[in-house]
Amino acid sequence: MKLVTREQLGWPASAAPTQTSTKGVKVHYEGTAVSVDLLKDHAECLAEWQAIRKSHLANTKENYSDIAYNYGACPHGYLLEGRGIGHRTGANGNQPLNIAHYAIVGLVGSEGLTQPTDAMLGAIRDGIELLRQHGAGDEIKGHRDGYATECPGGPLYAWVQKGAPRPAGTATPTPPAKPKYEPFPGASFFRAGRRSPVIAAMHKRLVAEGCNRYKSSANSDVWGSGDVASYAAWQQKLGYSGSSADGIPGETSWSKLHVPNS
């Protein structure tokens, strides 16, 4: 997700009413002519977003407390923070409709730039998924589904009617899996002569942590006096002393050693 925050835009915290859940998200477009220059320069997108907020705040008839949308999505795939998470939208037509759904606008219009890019659709999906993580339901609708309007325009609405599928190549990269560490086997596991790949893995971690008190790395998979001395050094490194640094692993010190699965 490529998120542009309110802070980056130089905006204060949103003064819009708070809201913690909705049925889902409605998709919008600008409904006016949008310059194709947005395709050439992301700075034009940011200027457009700033201009939308300025026009909304100047609208005395609607009396907006902030830009009407929760998020915007630009042709370059950036998700632009508007009211953001936990704020009622002002974009869906009236208060009951605003309460029912959050609002995300694609920076396309009725003239000029009318066709959303795949990157923009991907950013809208990013916004939908982000809002779902914070109380939005599963519904994805167009503005026209709740209010008499052409919004969000033909191309965006056709995409919404298909279920707003994420275009290929716009998926947020899957974060690398968290390393899997050996669970604490219990203090009784560590007895003289115990042979185990877990002990060998622990041996390597203690050496890597600078706690090497081994006289030899031979039989590194067998628990012995070198392991006791090395583990005591690890406990001391963590700040333990006295009987708390006796060289016998405990659950807390073990969890901090991050012994990889053997």
One Martini backbone bead per residue (centre of mass of N, CA, C, O) as a GRO file, in nm:
protein
  262
    1MET     BB    1   0.095   0.037   0.023
    2LYS     BB    2   0.037   0.383  -0.084
    3LEU     BB    3   0.048   0.623   0.163
    4VAL     BB    4  -0.114   0.940   0.215
    5THR     BB    5  -0.111   1.152   0.465
    6ARG     BB    6  -0.217   1.418   0.639
    7GLU     BB    7   0.058   1.504   0.736
    8GLN     BB    8   0.185   1.515   0.448
    9LEU     BB    9  -0.042   1.738   0.362
   10GLY     BB   10  -0.089   1.943   0.616
   11TRP     BB   11  -0.312   1.825   0.799
   12PRO     BB   12  -0.529   1.805   1.025
   13ALA     BB   13  -0.732   1.671   1.213
   14SER     BB   14  -1.029   1.546   1.185
   15ALA     BB   15  -1.370   1.695   1.231
   16ALA     BB   16  -1.524   1.459   1.188
   17PRO     BB   17  -1.734   1.235   1.262
   18THR     BB   18  -1.759   0.958   1.436
   19GLN     BB   19  -1.688   0.605   1.330
   20THR     BB   20  -1.673   0.233   1.360
   21SER     BB   21  -1.906   0.146   1.144
   22THR     BB   22  -2.014  -0.044   0.850
   23LYS     BB   23  -2.132  -0.207   0.565
   24GLY     BB   24  -1.911  -0.037   0.391
   25VAL     BB   25  -1.835   0.070   0.052
   26LYS     BB   26  -1.820   0.360  -0.149
   27VAL     BB   27  -1.787   0.458  -0.484
   28HIS     BB   28  -1.618   0.732  -0.652
   29TYR     BB   29  -1.629   1.038  -0.830
   30GLU     BB   30  -1.602   1.370  -0.927
   31GLY     BB   31  -1.809   1.469  -1.179
   32THR     BB   32  -1.583   1.610  -1.339
   33ALA     BB   33  -1.332   1.747  -1.480
   34VAL     BB   34  -1.019   1.572  -1.548
   35SER     BB   35  -0.697   1.584  -1.577
   36VAL     BB   36  -0.447   1.413  -1.762
   37ASP     BB   37  -0.196   1.516  -1.592
   38LEU     BB   38  -0.209   1.299  -1.368
   39LEU     BB   39  -0.053   1.079  -1.536
   40LYS     BB   40   0.239   1.237  -1.531
   41ASP     BB   41   0.195   1.359  -1.219
   42HIS     BB   42   0.169   1.321  -0.883
   43ALA     BB   43   0.152   1.621  -0.801
   44GLU     BB   44  -0.129   1.660  -0.934
   45CYS     BB   45  -0.281   1.480  -0.738
   46LEU     BB   46  -0.223   1.641  -0.481
   47ALA     BB   47  -0.351   1.902  -0.585
   48GLU     BB   48  -0.633   1.783  -0.625
   49TRP     BB   49  -0.681   1.701  -0.330
   50GLN     BB   50  -0.652   1.981  -0.212
   51ALA     BB   51  -0.883   2.111  -0.385
   52ILE     BB   52  -1.114   1.945  -0.276
   53ARG     BB   53  -1.097   2.035   0.015
   54LYS     BB   54  -1.125   2.338  -0.034
   55SER     BB   55  -1.410   2.320  -0.167
   56HIS     BB   56  -1.556   2.190   0.072
   57LEU     BB   57  -1.491   2.412   0.290
   58ALA     BB   58  -1.638   2.639   0.095
   59ASN     BB   59  -1.917   2.490   0.137
   60THR     BB   60  -2.193   2.634   0.282
   61LYS     BB   61  -2.426   2.441   0.217
   62GLU     BB   62  -2.288   2.172   0.336
   63ASN     BB   63  -2.087   2.213   0.570
   64TYR     BB   64  -1.807   2.099   0.585
   65SER     BB   65  -1.552   1.959   0.802
   66ASP     BB   66  -1.433   1.819   0.540
   67ILE     BB   67  -1.345   1.616   0.345
   68ALA     BB   68  -1.576   1.381   0.233
   69TYR     BB   69  -1.364   1.161   0.220
   70ASN     BB   70  -1.172   0.901   0.333
   71TYR     BB   71  -1.063   0.839   0.035
   72GLY     BB   72  -0.818   0.833  -0.221
   73ALA     BB   73  -0.735   0.760  -0.578
   74CYS     BB   74  -0.470   0.731  -0.790
   75PRO     BB   75  -0.310   0.653  -1.094
   76HIS     BB   76  -0.036   0.561  -0.914
   77GLY     BB   77  -0.150   0.404  -0.639
   78TYR     BB   78  -0.248   0.609  -0.431
   79LEU     BB   79  -0.344   0.656  -0.099
   80LEU     BB   80  -0.561   0.914   0.016
   81GLU     BB   81  -0.608   1.092   0.288
   82GLY     BB   82  -0.885   1.194   0.458
   83ARG     BB   83  -1.075   1.123   0.707
   84GLY     BB   84  -1.058   0.827   0.743
   85ILE     BB   85  -1.055   0.652   1.016
   86GLY     BB   86  -1.346   0.682   1.210
   87HIS     BB   87  -1.516   0.853   0.986
   88ARG     BB   88  -1.765   1.015   0.864
   89THR     BB   89  -1.900   1.069   0.583
   90GLY     BB   90  -1.996   1.333   0.314
   91ALA     BB   91  -2.070   1.168   0.014
   92ASN     BB   92  -2.368   0.995  -0.004
   93GLY     BB   93  -2.615   1.250   0.047
   94ASN     BB   94  -2.677   1.157   0.352
   95GLN     BB   95  -2.678   1.056   0.666
   96PRO     BB   96  -2.773   0.760   0.633
   97LEU     BB   97  -2.566   0.701   0.404
   98ASN     BB   98  -2.310   0.782   0.563
   99ILE     BB   99  -2.347   0.563   0.786
  100ALA     BB  100  -2.340   0.301   0.596
  101HIS     BB  101  -2.079   0.429   0.435
  102TYR     BB  102  -1.797   0.457   0.310
  103ALA     BB  103  -1.550   0.667   0.115
  104ILE     BB  104  -1.418   0.632  -0.224
  105VAL     BB  105  -1.214   0.816  -0.453
  106GLY     BB  106  -1.160   0.848  -0.783
  107LEU     BB  107  -0.937   1.035  -0.999
  108VAL     BB  108  -1.209   1.080  -1.179
  109GLY     BB  109  -1.434   1.170  -1.452
  110SER     BB  110  -1.653   1.297  -1.707
  111GLU     BB  111  -1.379   1.423  -1.809
  112GLY     BB  112  -1.094   1.331  -1.958
  113LEU     BB  113  -1.034   1.161  -1.688
  114THR     BB  114  -1.219   0.838  -1.696
  115GLN     BB  115  -0.997   0.609  -1.669
  116PRO     BB  116  -0.899   0.378  -1.472
  117THR     BB  117  -0.637   0.249  -1.337
  118ASP     BB  118  -0.502  -0.021  -1.200
  119ALA     BB  119  -0.367   0.135  -0.969
  120MET     BB  120  -0.627   0.266  -0.868
  121LEU     BB  121  -0.783   0.007  -0.808
  122GLY     BB  122  -0.576  -0.094  -0.603
  123ALA     BB  123  -0.612   0.146  -0.405
  124ILE     BB  124  -0.907   0.097  -0.345
  125ARG     BB  125  -0.859  -0.182  -0.225
  126ASP     BB  126  -0.681  -0.087   0.000
  127GLY     BB  127  -0.903   0.084   0.135
  128ILE     BB  128  -1.109  -0.139   0.182
  129GLU     BB  129  -0.922  -0.321   0.356
  130LEU     BB  130  -0.859  -0.113   0.572
  131LEU     BB  131  -1.156  -0.063   0.662
  132ARG     BB  132  -1.214  -0.358   0.738
  133GLN     BB  133  -1.003  -0.353   0.977
  134HIS     BB  134  -1.207  -0.090   1.089
  135GLY     BB  135  -1.543  -0.183   1.053
  136ALA     BB  136  -1.603  -0.269   0.774
  137GLY     BB  137  -1.789  -0.413   0.561
  138ASP     BB  138  -1.847  -0.603   0.255
  139GLU     BB  139  -1.961  -0.381   0.102
  140ILE     BB  140  -1.975  -0.285  -0.257
  141LYS     BB  141  -2.045   0.036  -0.388
  142GLY     BB  142  -2.207   0.275  -0.549
  143HIS     BB  143  -2.336   0.580  -0.524
  144ARG     BB  144  -2.596   0.509  -0.704
  145ASP     BB  145  -2.712   0.287  -0.499
  146GLY     BB  146  -2.819   0.547  -0.296
  147TYR     BB  147  -2.815   0.773  -0.531
  148ALA     BB  148  -2.905   1.020  -0.759
  149THR     BB  149  -2.647   0.932  -0.984
  150GLU     BB  150  -2.349   0.885  -1.184
  151CYS     BB  151  -2.201   0.784  -0.961
  152PRO     BB  152  -1.878   0.664  -1.068
  153GLY     BB  153  -1.924   0.599  -1.337
  154GLY     BB  154  -1.888   0.366  -1.572
  155PRO     BB  155  -1.610   0.223  -1.521
  156LEU     BB  156  -1.627   0.201  -1.208
  157TYR     BB  157  -1.905   0.060  -1.191
  158ALA     BB  158  -1.834  -0.194  -1.348
  159TRP     BB  159  -1.627  -0.285  -1.137
  160VAL     BB  160  -1.815  -0.300  -0.894
  161GLN     BB  161  -2.015  -0.514  -1.024
  162LYS     BB  162  -1.767  -0.734  -1.014
  163GLY     BB  163  -1.642  -0.673  -0.705
  164ALA     BB  164  -1.372  -0.524  -0.712
  165PRO     BB  165  -1.120  -0.633  -0.847
  166ARG     BB  166  -0.797  -0.704  -0.833
  167PRO     BB  167  -0.547  -0.627  -1.010
  168ALA     BB  168  -0.293  -0.734  -1.157
  169GLY     BB  169  -0.003  -0.628  -0.975
  170THR     BB  170  -0.151  -0.480  -0.694
  171ALA     BB  171  -0.059  -0.637  -0.473
  172THR     BB  172   0.024  -0.670  -0.164
  173PRO     BB  173   0.287  -0.766  -0.027
  174THR     BB  174   0.388  -1.034   0.134
  175PRO     BB  175   0.493  -1.082   0.423
  176PRO     BB  176   0.721  -1.215   0.585
  177ALA     BB  177   0.767  -1.469   0.764
  178LYS     BB  178   0.786  -1.553   1.069
  179PRO     BB  179   0.993  -1.673   1.264
  180LYS     BB  180   1.069  -1.997   1.384
  181TYR     BB  181   1.065  -2.105   1.715
  182GLU     BB  182   1.160  -2.264   1.981
  183PRO     BB  183   1.012  -2.396   2.223
  184PHE     BB  184   0.998  -2.435   2.544
  185PRO     BB  185   1.101  -2.748   2.695
  186GLY     BB  186   1.206  -2.712   2.969
  187ALA     BB  187   1.424  -2.745   3.229
  188SER     BB  188   1.446  -3.069   3.226
  189PHE     BB  189   1.585  -3.094   2.945
  190PHE     BB  190   1.853  -2.976   3.092
  191ARG     BB  191   2.070  -3.238   3.088
  192ALA     BB  192   2.313  -3.437   3.123
  193GLY     BB  193   2.361  -3.571   2.791
  194ARG     BB  194   2.175  -3.427   2.620
  195ARG     BB  195   2.050  -3.498   2.293
  196SER     BB  196   2.002  -3.225   2.045
  197PRO     BB  197   1.915  -3.000   1.800
  198VAL     BB  198   1.835  -2.778   1.999
  199ILE     BB  199   2.116  -2.746   2.129
  200ALA     BB  200   2.263  -2.671   1.868
  201ALA     BB  201   2.096  -2.414   1.811
  202MET     BB  202   2.167  -2.275   2.076
  203HIS     BB  203   2.469  -2.266   2.041
  204LYS     BB  204   2.469  -2.073   1.795
  205ARG     BB  205   2.324  -1.837   1.940
  206LEU     BB  206   2.532  -1.789   2.165
  207VAL     BB  207   2.764  -1.722   1.978
  208ALA     BB  208   2.619  -1.485   1.827
  209GLU     BB  209   2.586  -1.328   2.124
  210GLY     BB  210   2.873  -1.359   2.278
  211CYS     BB  211   2.839  -1.648   2.472
  212ASN     BB  212   3.118  -1.799   2.450
  213ARG     BB  213   3.212  -2.088   2.674
  214TYR     BB  214   3.345  -2.283   2.492
  215LYS     BB  215   3.604  -2.520   2.441
  216SER     BB  216   3.408  -2.674   2.234
  217SER     BB  217   3.221  -2.789   1.934
  218ALA     BB  218   3.198  -3.053   2.021
  219ASN     BB  219   2.909  -3.182   2.071
  220SER     BB  220   2.678  -2.943   2.033
  221ASP     BB  221   2.418  -3.150   2.099
  222VAL     BB  222   2.533  -3.155   2.399
  223TRP     BB  223   2.476  -3.129   2.726
  224GLY     BB  224   2.689  -2.907   2.921
  225SER     BB  225   2.910  -2.698   3.075
  226GLY     BB  226   2.925  -2.501   2.833
  227ASP     BB  227   2.622  -2.437   2.831
  228VAL     BB  228   2.599  -2.320   3.111
  229ALA     BB  229   2.805  -2.087   3.073
  230SER     BB  230   2.672  -1.960   2.822
  231TYR     BB  231   2.389  -1.914   2.943
  232ALA     BB  232   2.481  -1.735   3.173
  233ALA     BB  233   2.583  -1.511   2.989
  234TRP     BB  234   2.302  -1.451   2.872
  235GLN     BB  235   2.163  -1.377   3.136
  236GLN     BB  236   2.356  -1.141   3.198
  237LYS     BB  237   2.289  -0.979   2.941
  238LEU     BB  238   1.980  -0.947   3.049
  239GLY     BB  239   2.038  -0.886   3.385
  240TYR     BB  240   2.113  -1.123   3.537
  241SER     BB  241   2.166  -1.268   3.870
  242GLY     BB  242   2.286  -1.505   4.035
  243SER     BB  243   2.042  -1.747   4.048
  244SER     BB  244   1.935  -1.626   3.763
  245ALA     BB  245   2.246  -1.716   3.655
  246ASP     BB  246   2.271  -2.065   3.623
  247GLY     BB  247   2.238  -2.185   3.307
  248ILE     BB  248   1.928  -2.236   3.311
  249PRO     BB  249   1.670  -2.237   3.126
  250GLY     BB  250   1.413  -2.009   3.069
  251GLU     BB  251   1.140  -1.887   2.922
  252THR     BB  252   1.229  -1.589   2.886
  253SER     BB  253   1.524  -1.624   2.783
  254TRP     BB  254   1.451  -1.813   2.550
  255SER     BB  255   1.263  -1.619   2.386
  256LYS     BB  256   1.513  -1.411   2.340
  257LEU     BB  257   1.708  -1.605   2.171
  258HIS     BB  258   1.589  -1.733   1.913
  259VAL     BB  259   1.552  -2.038   1.846
  260PRO     BB  260   1.558  -2.220   1.587
  261ASN     BB  261   1.432  -2.447   1.412
  262SER     BB  262   1.561  -2.779   1.377
   0.00000   0.00000   0.00000
